[in-house]
Amino acid sequence: MKTIKLTLALLAFAICMGSCAMILGIDKGVMMSVQKGMSQKEVSSILGKPDYRRFDHDVEEWEFVKNVADNAGWTTIIVSFIDGRVISMDSFRADAPPSPVAVYPSVEVNGNIPSRPHANIGNGMNERDFQSLYNKVKAKPFKDDQLDLLEAGIGNRGLSCKQCVRMMSIYRFDDDKLEVLKILAPNISDRENYDEIINALDFISSEEKARSILGIKK
């Protein structure tokens, strides 16, 4: 009889622990099992159905919000696909809900280039929105398409110097980085950190051009 009671108690404990695991969501090992090249079906079997889904031309993104064991707070996981296969994954703490995404066209129907609205200067773009835009820009195969998407995607949202440097890092050469800076300069919120942008360039001549773009007086 004691053996039966002990067995039942252990079974109840196992069920309870399983239920707790379901409440917690997933553990880090499960999250780390997502690999480049996996199919959407394989990702679904690991992470379940996405909480959000978006796509832009050939790139599709699935966004999951999970309570990962051993992490303090919720974790956002973004998985990007091309042709139904994983090309990248990013995960980060989801401390705040995403802000609305404002998209402005780079060229109007009649061919005139509209003036961009002034950036809503404040804190930098939240990490989830920035990472989503970064992934989309980087996934474009041609630079002109990347820059068009960047200009449309940034809209009137503020961003930090650190985020600007990360976006510039998509490119290897200073001239390309400066083109990114021309687009993002009006939106930078922490102007006291301009040195981070200057230091991200390789040549003195490029640094001077960056100072001119940022309006830094000699």
N, C-alpha and C positions, 0 to 999 in steps of 0.2 A: 504493500500500500504506500509506504514511504517513497519507494522508487517511482511509483506512478505519479504521486504528488510532485516529486522533484522534477520529473520529466515535463509535467504540465506547466510547472512554474518556469522552467527554462524555455519552453515553447512560447509562453506568454511574454517572457522577457525579449525573446528574439523578434516577435511580432511588434512589440513596442518599439524596439530599436529600429526596426525597418520603417515603421511609421514616422519616427523622428527623422530618419534619413530623408524620407520623402518630403517632410516639411522643410528641412534645411535646403533641399534642392539637389545639388551635386557636389562632389568633392573635387579637389584640384586635379587628381589623377584622371578623372573623367574629362575635364576640360582640356588637359594636356594631350589627350588621345586623338584630338582632331588634327589631321595632318594634311599638308598640301597635296592636291591631286585627288582627294576623296570626292565621292559623288554626293549629291544633295541627299540621296536616300541614306547614305552612310552617316552623314552629319545629323540627319533627323533621328536616326537610331541612337545616337549618342546624346544629343542635346534636346531632342523633342521638336515640337513645332515652334517656329520663330514667333516672337511677340510682335515684331515689325518686319516688313519686307519692302524693299525698294529696288528699283533698277534704273539704269541709264545706259541706253544702247546695249553693248555687249556685257556690261558688268551688272551683276545682281548681288544685292546685299541682304543677308538675314541678320536680324538683331535679336539677341536673347537677353533677358534680364533675369539673372539667377542669384539665389542666395547660396553662395559657395561656402562649404564648410571650411573653417579656419580663417575665413576672411571676415573682417568687421564691416558689416553692411552689404548692400547689394552690389553685384558685379555685372557690368554690361559686356557682352561678347558679340563682336561683329565679325561675321564670316562673309568673305567676298568670293563670288564665283564667276568664271567665264566658261561658257559652253557646259554648264552644269558641274564644273569641277572647281575645287577650292584653289584659289590663288593666293589668299592671304587671310589672316585672322588677327584680331586685336581684342584685348580685354582690359578693362579699367574699372575703377570704383565708380559707381553711379550715385554720387552724393546729392545730385540735384536733377530735377526733371529738365528735359531739353527745352531750349527756347524755340519759338517758331522760326522756321527757315524762310527768309525773305529772298526771293530770286528776282533779279532785274535783268532784262534783256540787254545784250551788248550792242545790238543794232536793231533799230526799228524797221518796220515793214518797208517804209519808203527809202531806207538806206541811210538815214541820218543817224549819227551816233548821239544818243541822249546823254545829258550830263548826269553823272552819278550823284545820288544824294549824299549829303554829309554823313559820315559815320556817327552812329550813336555811341559816343565815347564813354567808356566805363570800364568794367573789368573785361578781360579777354574773353573770346568765344569759349563756351564750355567745351570740355575735352571731347565729348561724344560728337558734337556737331563738327568740331575741327577735324577730328580723325576721319569722319565720314567724307568731308570735302577733300581732305588730303588723299584718301584712298581713290576717290573718283578721278581726281586730277592725275595722279600717278598712273592710273590704269589706262589713260588715253595713250594711243600709240604715237601721236604726232604733237610736237610742241605747240603749234598754233591752236590746235584743238584744246590742249591743256590750259593754255592761257585764256582762251575764250571761256572755258568752263569756270576757271578760277575767278574771272571778273564777274561772271554772272552769279556764281555761288556765294561770293563774299558779300554782295549787296551792301547794306549799310551797317553791317555788324562790326563791332570793334574786335580787335585781336591784339595779343601781346607781342612784344619783340621776339620772345622765345618761339612763339608759334610762327611768326614771320620767317625766322631762321630755319625752322623745320620745313616750311613750304619751299624755301629757296634751296634746301638741300636735295630736292628732287633732281636738281641739275648739277653738273660737274663744273661747268665753266662760269666764270664771273659774269660774262655778258648776259647769259641766260638768267642767272640769279638776279641781276639788276632789272631785267624785264619783269620778274615776279615782284620785286620791290616797288617798281613804278605803279603796279596795280594795288598793292597792299598798303603803301605808305599813308594814304589818307585815312586809313582805318585803324592805325596803330594807337593804342590807348595809353601805354606806359612810355612816354617819350623820354623819360629819364634813363631808360635802358637802351637808348640808341646804340651804345657802344657794342652791344651784343651783335647787332646787325653788321656794324663796321668790321668787327673782328672775324666775321664769317667769310670775308672776302680775302682772296689771295694776294692781290696786287695793290700797290699804293694808288695807282691811277683809278682802280675800281673803287677804292675807299673814298676818293675825292668825288667820284660820280655819285656814290651813295649819299654822301653828305649833302650834295646839291639836291638830290631827289628828296631827302628828308628835311631840307631847309635849314641845315646846320650852318651857321655862320663861321667863317674862319677866325 
